[in-house]
Amino acid sequence: MKVGIDSIAIDIPKIHLPICTLALNRNIEPDKLIKGLGLHKMSFPDVHNDVVTFAANAVYHLLQQEQIAPHEIARIYVGTESGVDSSKPIASYITALLEQQLGEGAFRYCDTLDMTFACIGAVDALQTTLDYIRLNPNKKAIVVATDNAKYDLNSTGEYTQGAGAIAMLITANPRVLAFSKEVGVSVQGVFDFFKPRRYLSKNEILNTTDNPEWFGILENEIAVYKEQPVFDGQYSNQCYINRTSEAYFHYKEITNQTGPLYQKWENILMHLPYCFQARRTFVEIYAKENQLTDEIKVIAKSEDYLDFVTKAIFPSEIASGQIGNMYTGSIFLGLLSTLAYHLQNESDLTNKKMGFIAYGSGSKAKVFEAEVQEHWQTIIAKTNLLERLNNSTEIDFGTYISLHKKERKQSVVAPKNEFVLDYIEKETPVLLGARYYKFV
């Protein structure tokens, strides 16, 4: 029995900052980012957007696209590293928002859950859901990847920012992709990239030696959370290479395959924290598989490797260069980009294999493969990915700064036919911090 992705939908910001604009305002040569990293646009959430609205909109699009009734969905599992609450999952927000449009209690018997492991959390959610469908082939489930990849202003990660959500319908006998049961894995606990709770004393904040009550906080120690991560770019890149290489060869070992494994894949989908990450790191695996002894930099510039990149990796980069990093959604954005590319070029992909190489900081990698199914074109045509990329509204640098600092109060592009963040409760004691949404 085949199990996998039956349909897919996406929701991304309607605004972007041109990378050239960011580069010029940061005194960076634009070609360093455009030609060096493959970056062209940086999508950014508008005032009314957050990871909940992206997720709910993606799922709502999916349900409408496939005309699926709520009672048909047995579970909605979310992969994210941008949760808005340390207890209440995004998945529970999604069903509440959907019920505003589809009827109260419509998802009463739908299981919901969030899974977090940096950028690989949605892959984890996908795999546990695939196993669920294998045990319950008459059920349908949805996996959502939703994130806001936000970095500090003037940091080395600033130009990789992006946001959005991808929702995938998981069923038996899928129309898009059927996944392998085998999964190669590599794990090591490291601090290459993380989002810690940071602590300040009231002494530091209030310049006092006492411990007065402050906004209801009795403790002297105050926890501070930032959306932006703590990271070491070079170390994280090396962890990425180590984990993905180890997981790749682990998958090759447990599937008893000989010869260069990547040659059996029509395309390769890797986590893309920036557009050219895959082509700049897969060269390590390429060299080992072909027993090449030249320097990695020499191999990366060789005609054979560049031809391989154009065929196997380039299609996944198209959307990434226009959107930016989507954390858990990046590998699935690469998938959607690849399929949209082949649809546009009328490629015959049916029964071809795709290789997935996922990574999450902290750190873990997983490698698995999928087979393209007969009706993939019909589904991918519904997403209109390439059209949506072209319809984004350009913002200027000042608008970007005000959005980043959360100083702007009015949306850049007025929302229409979508879920939006309405307000956050600031007065009612038993609801302080509660987030409320509406459909406009």
Sequence and secondary structure as in RCSB ss.txt:
>XXXX:A:sequence
MKVGIDSIAIDIPKIHLPICTLALNRNIEPDKLIKGLGLHKMSFPDVHNDVVTFAANAVYHLLQQEQIAPHEIAR
IYVGTESGVDSSKPIASYITALLEQQLGEGAFRYCDTLDMTFACIGAVDALQTTLDYIRLNPNKKAIVVATDNAK
YDLNSTGEYTQGAGAIAMLITANPRVLAFSKEVGVSVQGVFDFFKPRRYLSKNEILNTTDNPEWFGILENEIAVY
KEQPVFDGQYSNQCYINRTSEAYFHYKEITNQTGPLYQKWENILMHLPYCFQARRTFVEIYAKENQLTDEIKVIA
KSEDYLDFVTKAIFPSEIASGQIGNMYTGSIFLGLLSTLAYHLQNESDLTNKKMGFIAYGSGSKAKVFEAEVQEH
WQTIIAKTNLLERLNNSTEIDFGTYISLHKKERKQSVVAPKNEFVLDYIEKETPVLLGARYYKFV
>XXXX:A:secstr
  EEEEEEEEE  SEEEEHHHHHHHTT  HHHHHHHH   EEE   TT  HHHHHHHHHHHHHHHHT  GGGEEE
EEEE S  S SSS HHHHHHHHHHHHH TTTTTT EEEEE SGGGHHHHHHHHHHHHHHH TT EEEEEEEEEE 
  TTSTTGGG EEEEEEEEEEES SSEEE S  EEEE    SEE   EEEEHHHHH  SS   BTTB SSEEEE 
 SS EE HHHHHHHHHHHHHHHHHHHHHHTT  S GGGG SEEEE  SSTTHHHHHHHHHHHHHTT  S HHHHH
TSHHHHHHHHHHTHHHHHHHHHH   GGGHHHHHHHHHHHHHHHTT   TT EEEEEEEETTTEEEEEEEEE TT
HHHHHHHH HHHHHHT EE  HHHHHHHHTT   S SS   SSEEEEEE  S GGGTT EEEEE 
